[in-house]
């Protein structure tokens, strides 16, 4: 009998002749949590899709043994029946169904005549959520009534309801608050104690270090190393992931800032559902030529609403006076904002950044299509040359510009959205959470590009939830809290504590 619950041997998976996985091995014992680390596009999610039969047996080469027996699953239903449960990065909940109905979807408790036993399911749902410390959820209400963090924990409860032997968590904490992450890590510890094995995929390496027993690193589809966490630290993991030491995560360059070129006055956004409530309350600030301005604040502080309003993309009612080079400009719609010299890379790239049905190249040129139009047709040759230039400029990893945008990793999709907006040659570039769900290597490249653009005179506004990132990148930092501007700091000897204290300012009133 093998010591291992799971053994993956020599896994090879190809897409259009490109090897996404090139002979990968992975072993996990019962009760062990293994951190699967690698840059975007390294093959982590692809490997887990092979394991969970999103890519069924026969579409890949190699061998999988589970509990000592060959696993040749043709569907997710078969892997779930074996006890392998995957929690995807994109939540698999049905928004209109109740919390209970989501937890039991395809797994319902039925009584006489096949009728659903709702009282039994509700009781079980309440118990599952109690185990997850989710005490403020009404299980009979639709899932869409709850925020992203709650939905992520509901997704985990759904997995626990299926008696998992091996739980695969793909970026489980991307939308969680610090308090919710704490709960999540505690749950994983309890599962490990019960003998449940976990594969944990996350770009947040401090979490990986806190919860994982072993770290497996893959790079460009190849297995690099499997090492006990006790022998590693975060810097060593990064070095294995990117193949080089990253002594400096933020490649900051000293540069002189120019004069004030942009001014936002009295920006106010009203809540869509409760118009009497202000999401952004009379915020004013300036921006200099070549400056990187960070906007920090807690979740719900109004940062995304602020930058959306400046770009004409806030879905509710908003007011703002926007000036560029001293003159008032109309940024009432995204098109007007782009024509005035603004560009926005949105927080939710899947929802607002990419067009899923188009290929990589079509996504990149979307914002400047008119520059390739020749009377009634598009000059495809000129368009393709621009796309190739952008792919090279941003180091975008894609086998071809004609592949679907959805086939790219998160970090490369982000680069495609960034290049789409840069083609408009903006004077003011707004980046909302530009490195969310992006690995260390791709983050470094995005930072480097930001500094290059700033050195060329572009002014950048960056919203980020990561205080270390805000401090590592910005020349100046605005702190928001409850829709108000709580602080405007020059980034010299500025600390995370100062920013946090400003964000929590309401406690002092």
Secondary structure, DSSP 4 states (H G I P E B T S, - for coil): --S-SEEEEEEEEEETTEEEEEEEEEEE-TT-EEEEE--TTSSHHHHHHHHTTSS-TTSSEEEEEETTEE---SSHHHHHHHTEEEE-SS----TTSBHHHHHTTTS--B-GGG-B-HHHHHHHHHHHHHHTT--S--TTSBGGGS-HHHHHHHHHHHHHTT--SEEEEESTTTT--HHHHHHHHHHHHHHHHTT-EEEEE-S-HHHHHHH-SEEEEEETTEEEEEEEGGG--HHHHHHHHHSS--S-SS---------EEEEEEEEEEE-SS-TTSEEEEEEEEEEETT-EEEEEE-TTSSHHHHHHHHTT--SS-EEEEEEETTEEE--SSHHHHHHHTEEEE-S-IIIII--TTSBHHHHHHGGGGGGGEETTEE-HHHHHHHHHHHHHHHT---S-TTSBGGGS-HHHHHHHHHHHHHTT--SEEEEESTTTT--HHHHHHHHHHHHHHHHTT-EEEEE-S-HHHHHHH-SEEEEEETTEEEEEEESSS--HHHHHHHHTGGGG-
